[in-house]
């Protein structure tokens, strides 16, 4: 999975739900206790800055365990392979 998103000149649209709501990147998806998925680095930074709420729902994070979202990771990997001819 790419570390950052480069603009694609061919008009390939990255599916909205593949992107982290914080970074808008396609990296290491993890789920928090509210059920929202983020890239690991972004949500770890969010919490390290003293935030105790979910960035999307604004609900209090009662548990800071990050659960790998293997299904989303596989969907992103499959999409990247399917679109590799476009520079993804």
Helices and strands as residue ranges (DSSP letters): G 16-18, E 29-31, E 37-39, H 40-48, E 67-68, H 70-82, G 84-86
